[in-house]
Amino acid sequence: ALSLALLLATTLFVKSLRPYSTVDLGVKIDHLTTFAVAPALNGYQPARSMILFGQAEDELAAIPGVTGVAAARVPLLANSNWGNDVNVEGFPRGPDVDNNSRYNEIGPDYFKVTGVPMVAGREFTRADALGRPKVAIVNETFAKKFGLGRYAVGKRMSQGGDTLDIEIVGLAKDAKYSDVKAKIPPVFFVPYRQDSTIGGNRFYVRSGMDPSVIVRAIPGVIKK
């Protein structure tokens, strides 16, 4: 059972994205509530944190009025930028070649919950976990930069290594990443369940009601 002390230690916070409602973000922010937990700060090992995240997804989804729940390591529109050099099938490598891309680690239904359409392929499922084949989803700017076009699904890539050990299983529409005013960067997404070092996550809860109702319900879910 999770205690109230864990809730405090994880520095739970909830914020609204409503100030950006007049900007074309590529995401649907109406009735979307977000908060973060970092159980590693309270001594949780990655395997235990992974269990917590799965339980949180299930219990948040069970709140009356909630229509979708998703998780991500990198928060939307929070000036947080994670990047890595990548090796993409068919794209050249070399000291003068820009192989960098932003990235995120996400859970199932991330694009559905945030309102970002899939152009091709699929979203992640819970089966995309540690020990299973590595997979990725890329955005349109990534596909354009690395010469994949509309045929990204089925191509292979890696996070900088020579072995192309990740299969691209989805192509998502472009959406703002960390900065409302900045151009949309190339982004690839991998399942957070395939991260053996995970210690924190951000959740997105979509509902058909006043977000304040969801905000009041969240502490009771996380402290269980």
Secondary structure, 3 states (H helix, E strand, C coil): CCCHHHHHHCCCEEECCHHHCCCCCCCCCCCEEEEEECHHHHCCCHHHHHHHHHHHHHHHHCCCCEEEEEEECCCCCCCCCCEEECEECCCCCCCCCCCEEEEEEECCCHHHHHCCCEEEECCCCCCCCCCCCEEEEEEHHHHHHCCCCCCCCCCEEECCCCCCCEEEEEEECCCCCCCCCCCCCCEEEEEHHHCCCCCCEEEEEEECCCHHHHHHHHHHHHCC
